[in-house]
């Protein structure tokens, strides 16, 4: 597969200048630069969110944002029904 060389790049630049005009190119470059700057700041903000800090600015330990204990399965109630359906005391 052939790669893009200098003649192809020059041709692409000429086509862009013809399509948008010389007056629009600086405006397009400015707009794309702003968009790129905003994109970079947002991705940096997302990376900073991954490194959690508490309200006082101290970095939390690695497992601090996880719950303290794992959820426990529901427990069986103290009274269990017998075969005839009447409740019995489980402490016998």
ZIFEN-V678257 format. One record per residue. N is the residue number from 1. RES is the residue in one small letter. SS is DSSP state (H for helix, E for strand, L for the rest). D_LAST is the distance of its C-alpha to the last C-alpha in whole Angstrom. Layout:
n:res:ss:d_last
N:RES:SS:D_LAST
N:RES:SS:D_LAST
//
This chain:
n:res:ss:d_last
1:x:L:83
2:x:L:86
3:x:L:85
4:x:L:86
5:x:L:89
6:x:H:91
7:x:H:93
8:x:H:90
9:x:H:89
10:x:H:92
11:x:H:92
12:x:H:89
13:x:H:90
14:x:H:93
15:x:H:91
16:x:H:89
17:x:H:92
18:x:H:93
19:x:H:90
20:x:H:89
21:x:L:93
22:x:H:93
23:x:H:92
24:x:H:89
25:x:H:88
26:x:H:87
27:x:H:85
28:x:H:83
29:x:H:83
30:x:H:82
31:x:H:79
32:x:H:78
33:x:H:78
34:x:H:76
35:x:H:73
36:x:H:73
37:x:H:72
38:x:H:70
39:x:H:68
40:x:H:68
41:x:H:67
42:x:H:64
43:x:H:63
44:x:H:63
45:x:H:61
46:x:H:58
47:x:H:58
48:x:H:58
49:x:H:55
50:x:H:53
51:x:L:53
52:x:L:51
53:x:E:52
54:x:L:50
55:x:L:52
56:x:L:54
57:x:L:55
58:x:L:53
59:x:E:52
60:x:L:48
61:x:L:47
62:x:L:46
63:x:L:43
64:x:L:43
65:x:L:43
66:x:L:40
67:x:L:37
68:x:L:35
69:x:L:32
70:x:L:31
71:x:L:29
72:x:L:26
73:x:L:24
74:x:L:22
75:x:L:18
76:x:L:16
77:x:L:15
78:x:L:11
79:x:E:11
80:x:E:12
81:x:E:14
82:x:L:13
83:x:L:16
84:x:L:18
85:x:L:17
86:x:L:15
87:x:E:13
88:x:E:9
89:x:E:6
90:x:L:6
91:x:L:4
92:x:L:0
//
